[in-house]
Amino acid sequence: LNIVNPGSAPASLVLELVSSGSTSVQKQSSLSAKGVAQLDVATFFDVSEISSDSFIKVASDVEIAGFEVVKTVDQDLLGLNAQPEEDQLTNL
């Protein structure tokens, strides 16, 4: 997961790993102005397994941008730009 803060002010972030059928996990973080965070989702959220229906919600006090790389069960890599919550996808 890559998160970019293109602005001139630091960002306060709340990241949430959401999976159907299980409790979501929330973590807070910050991102400096003009900063980039590259996160391994399992390591950041301290989980050993992430289901295929999981997604991440990120809330911030300033505008940010995001990009994720997803590895399929066949080991293919897919890239996906972050989407506003109201545009949440149901399938890749």
C-alpha positions, 0 to 999 in steps of 0.5 A: 500500500502506497500513500502520498501526501502531496500537500504542504501540511502533515497528514493525520491518518486513520487506516482501517483493514475491513474484512467481511465476517471479522472485526476490522482493525484500525491503526493511526499514523501520520505522514509528513508534508510531501511525504510517501508511506509504503506499507506492507498491509499484513505487517502494518496491521499485525495480521497473519492472513488477509482474506480476498474480500478485504479492503482498506479505508483511509481517512485523513485531515488533508487530501492524500493519494493512494495506490495498492499492489495486490497479488492474486492466488495465481501470483499475478500482480494487480495495481489499483489507484485509491478510490473515494469511499463512495466509489467502493468497488465490489469486485476487481 
